[in-house]
Amino acid sequence: MSHVAVFVATAVLFAGLSTTLWGCVGSVRWMLGRTHPLPVREARIRPGRVGVLIAAHNEEKVIADTIVAVMRLVPAGQVFVASDASTDRTAEIVRARGANVVELTESHGKAGALVAGLRHFGLTRRFAVIMILDADTVPSEDYLYSGLPLFDDPAVAAVAGRASTRWPAGAGWMARVLLAHRERLYVLFQTLLKYGQAARGLDAVAIVPGFASMYRADVLETVDIAAPGLAIEDYNMTFEIHAKALGRIAFQPWSARAYTQDPATLADYVRQVGRWNLGFWQTLRRHRPRVRVFWASVTVFAAEVALSSVLVLALAVATIVAALGRLVRVDEWSPLPVPGGDMLVAAVIGVIVVDLVATVYVALLTRRFAIIAFAPAYTALRVLDAALCLRALVHALTRRSSGVWRSPERRVEGQAAS
């Protein structure tokens, strides 16, 4: 195989069949929407029929910001917090803001706290839609205005929220790199995968993120929220909607947007990504595949993620060995694979080019051109992500999880800071 062929094959592999396919579907969906825009109208379900549920464990640093932001959408009486064995001022702060709170004396984990909150307040009987929110999430002011109209289709079971990272003032260089990488992944996943997957008639969205999404109340009565042995609940809740044919999952990148506090230290990043990956693999193991678009899509995606992770680690190890063993001369590391160059160089450049193209795409969409400056770090973080993915896969096959809280270190921002 020629060096050019190695470069192209590597680039195509790391771009991903799933990304390419769903990106094309999303492009068609966007163009059709632009050609035939929907009329602006009030949603069938009004904000007064929305209950907001937050599970919290020792969230005194961030809960005030979240409550204040939610109260721009609905009155305090429609906000409900399940404080899961918190030992700080979480419950006190919630009460001071006028919202409802139940204090659980024993830890249930996030999923268990959500179930306890639903039952204690009787939310599925009182509201048509339940918005599930993380304690560190700040929803945009048009979250309900842009998200509730998606429920006008009675077949919609859930509306997946659009995730964006919160950028703290005065963050150090490591925090900026990690947050830029996370925002980059959010944009890539949500515009090149999820938007296409949510097309009407396909319904292949793999996750309704637990940080800020909405469910029809009757759906939450059927979904097994606190299934045992899982590290996180949101993948399983999404898979349950598909498995039980409860309706389709709606998503639009410009609707139901919310801002979440992502890890700003490498240790917190490793813990969170490891937990997310573990939850995905555990959920995939728990559910039996069916002959549907969703199951075909998630199977291909899982296979690609596993394969690309193996190859990323293999390339990283081979590069280190080659450099240490002087197997690759300095003059062979040219910007492009050239005849006589090393196959390894061509493969590594293929990965780097894909990452760079993805970074430029995100910078153009978000108009955050500063993230391009961190481009070399994203490739290094891709190696870390690959290692965490494969480790989680092994753990999912050999271990069960308790679902206990493992939140990143919170930062005081906004209202709490002032």
Residue pairs with C-beta under 8 A, 6 or more apart in sequence:
1 9
1 343
3 337
3 338
3 339
3 341
3 342
3 343
3 345
3 346
4 337
4 346
6 337
6 343
6 346
6 347
6 350
7 337
7 346
7 347
7 349
7 350
7 353
8 350
9 350
10 346
10 347
10 350
10 351
10 354
11 350
11 351
11 353
11 354
13 307
13 308
13 311
14 308
14 311
14 312
14 350
14 351
14 354
14 355
15 354
16 304
16 308
17 300
17 304
18 193
18 297
18 300
18 301
18 304
19 188
19 192
19 193
21 196
22 192
22 193
22 194
22 195
22 196
22 197
22 204
22 297
23 191
23 192
23 193
23 196
24 196
25 196
25 197
25 199
25 202
26 191
26 192
26 193
26 195
26 196
26 199
27 196
29 195
29 196
29 199
30 195
41 149
43 144
43 145
43 148
43 149
43 151
43 152
44 148
44 149
44 151
44 152
45 128
45 129
45 148
45 151
45 152
46 148
47 73
47 74
47 144
47 148
48 74
48 78
49 127
49 128
49 129
50 73
50 74
50 78
50 127
50 128
50 129
50 130
50 131
50 144
50 148
50 214
51 78
51 80
51 121
51 123
51 126
51 127
51 129
51 130
51 131
51 217
52 70
52 73
52 74
52 78
52 79
52 80
52 130
52 131
52 133
53 80
53 81
53 82
53 114
53 117
53 118
53 121
53 123
53 130
53 131
53 132
53 133
54 63
54 66
54 70
54 79
54 80
54 81
54 82
54 117
54 132
54 133
54 134
54 135
55 81
55 82
55 84
55 110
55 111
55 113
55 114
55 117
55 134
55 135
56 63
56 81
56 82
56 83
56 84
56 86
56 90
56 94
56 113
56 135
57 83
57 84
57 85
57 86
57 90
57 107
57 110
57 113
57 135
57 405
57 407
58 86
58 87
58 88
58 90
58 405
58 407
59 86
59 88
59 90
59 135
59 136
59 407
59 410
60 86
60 88
60 89
60 90
60 93
61 410
61 411
61 412
61 416
62 135
62 136
62 261
62 410
62 411
62 412
62 413
62 416
63 81
63 90
63 93
63 94
63 135
64 93
64 97
64 415
64 416
65 136
65 138
65 413
65 414
65 415
65 416
66 133
66 134
66 135
66 136
66 137
66 138
67 76
67 79
67 81
67 93
67 94
67 97
67 99
68 97
68 414
68 415
69 138
69 139
70 79
70 99
70 133
70 139
71 79
71 97
71 98
71 99
72 141
73 139
73 141
73 143
73 144
74 144
76 97
76 98
76 99
77 98
77 99
77 100
78 127
79 99
79 100
80 99
80 100
80 101
80 102
80 117
80 121
80 123
81 90
81 91
81 94
81 99
81 100
81 101
81 102
81 117
81 135
82 101
82 102
82 104
82 113
82 114
82 116
82 117
82 120
83 90
83 91
83 94
83 101
83 102
83 103
83 104
83 113
84 104
84 107
84 108
84 109
84 110
84 112
84 113
84 116
84 405
85 104
85 105
85 106
85 107
85 108
86 103
90 135
91 101
91 103
94 100
94 101
95 101
100 121
102 116
102 117
102 120
102 121
104 113
104 116
107 404
107 405
108 115
108 116
108 226
109 226
109 402
109 403
109 404
109 405
110 210
110 232
110 233
110 403
110 405
111 225
111 226
111 227
111 230
111 232
111 233
111 403
112 226
112 403
114 132
114 225
114 226
114 233
115 225
115 226
117 123
118 124
118 130
118 220
118 225
123 130
123 217
123 220
124 130
124 217
124 218
124 220
124 221
125 217
127 217
128 216
128 217
129 148
129 151
129 214
129 215
129 216
129 217
130 214
130 215
130 217
130 220
131 144
131 212
131 213
131 214
132 210
132 212
132 213
132 214
132 215
133 139
133 211
133 212
133 258
134 210
134 211
134 212
134 260
136 260
136 261
136 407
136 410
137 211
137 212
137 258
137 259
137 260
137 261
138 166
138 258
138 259
138 260
138 414
139 161
139 212
139 256
139 257
139 258
139 259
140 146
140 257
140 258
140 259
142 257
143 161
143 212
143 256
143 257
143 258
144 256
146 252
146 254
146 255
146 256
146 257
147 159
147 161
147 214
147 255
147 256
148 159
148 214
149 255
150 156
150 159
150 250
150 252
150 255
150 256
151 159
151 214
151 216
151 250
153 248
153 250
155 247
155 248
156 216
156 247
156 248
156 249
156 250
157 215
157 216
157 219
157 241
157 246
157 247
157 248
157 249
158 208
158 213
158 214
158 215
158 216
158 219
158 238
158 241
158 247
158 249
158 250
159 208
159 213
159 214
159 249
159 250
159 251
159 255
159 256
160 194
160 198
160 205
160 207
160 208
160 209
160 213
160 249
160 250
160 251
160 256
161 208
161 209
161 211
161 212
161 213
161 214
161 256
161 257
161 258
162 190
162 251
162 252
162 253
162 254
162 255
162 256
162 257
162 258
163 186
163 190
163 209
163 211
163 212
163 258
163 260
164 183
164 186
164 257
164 258
164 259
164 260
165 179
165 182
165 183
165 186
165 259
165 260
165 261
165 262
166 259
166 260
166 261
166 262
166 413
167 179
168 175
168 264
168 411
168 413
171 179
171 264
172 264
174 264
174 265
174 266
175 264
175 265
176 374
177 374
177 377
177 381
178 262
178 263
178 264
178 265
178 266
178 269
178 381
179 262
179 264
180 368
180 370
180 371
180 374
181 374
181 377
181 378
181 381
182 262
182 263
183 362
183 366
183 368
183 371
184 358
184 359
184 362
184 371
184 378
187 361
187 362
187 365
187 366
188 358
188 361
188 362
190 251
190 253
191 253
191 365
193 301
194 205
194 206
194 251
195 251
195 252
195 253
196 202
197 203
197 204
197 205
197 206
197 251
197 297
198 204
198 205
198 248
198 249
198 250
198 251
198 252
200 248
202 293
203 242
203 248
203 249
203 293
203 294
204 293
204 294
204 297
204 298
205 238
205 249
205 251
205 294
206 235
206 238
206 294
206 297
206 298
206 301
207 234
207 235
207 238
208 215
208 234
208 237
208 238
208 241
208 249
209 234
210 232
210 233
210 234
210 237
211 258
211 260
212 256
212 258
212 260
213 234
213 256
214 256
215 223
216 247
219 241
219 246
219 247
222 240
222 244
222 246
223 237
223 240
223 241
223 244
223 246
224 236
224 240
225 233
225 237
226 233
226 403
227 233
227 236
227 286
228 400
229 282
229 286
229 400
229 401
230 236
230 279
230 282
230 283
230 286
230 401
230 403
231 275
231 278
231 279
231 282
231 401
231 403
232 275
232 276
232 278
232 279
232 403
233 279
233 403
234 279
235 279
235 280
235 282
235 283
236 279
236 282
236 283
236 286
238 249
239 283
239 286
239 287
240 246
241 247
241 249
242 292
242 294
242 295
243 287
243 288
243 290
261 408
261 410
261 411
261 413
262 272
262 408
263 269
263 271
263 272
263 408
263 409
264 408
264 409
264 411
265 408
265 409
268 408
268 409
269 408
270 384
270 388
271 406
271 408
272 406
272 408
273 385
273 388
274 388
274 391
274 392
275 406
277 388
277 389
277 391
277 392
277 393
278 392
278 395
278 396
278 401
279 401
280 302
280 392
281 302
281 392
281 393
281 395
281 396
281 397
282 396
282 401
284 298
284 302
284 396
285 396
285 397
289 295
289 299
305 389
306 389
306 390
306 393
308 386
309 385
309 386
309 387
309 389
309 390
310 386
310 390
312 351
312 382
312 383
312 386
313 383
313 386
313 387
313 390
315 344
315 347
315 348
315 351
316 383
318 344
319 344
319 348
321 327
322 328
322 342
322 344
327 342
328 342
328 344
328 345
332 341
332 342
332 345
333 345
334 341
334 345
335 349
336 349
337 345
337 346
337 349
351 379
351 382
352 379
355 375
355 378
355 379
355 382
356 375
359 371
359 372
359 375
359 378
360 372
362 368
362 371
363 369
363 371
363 372
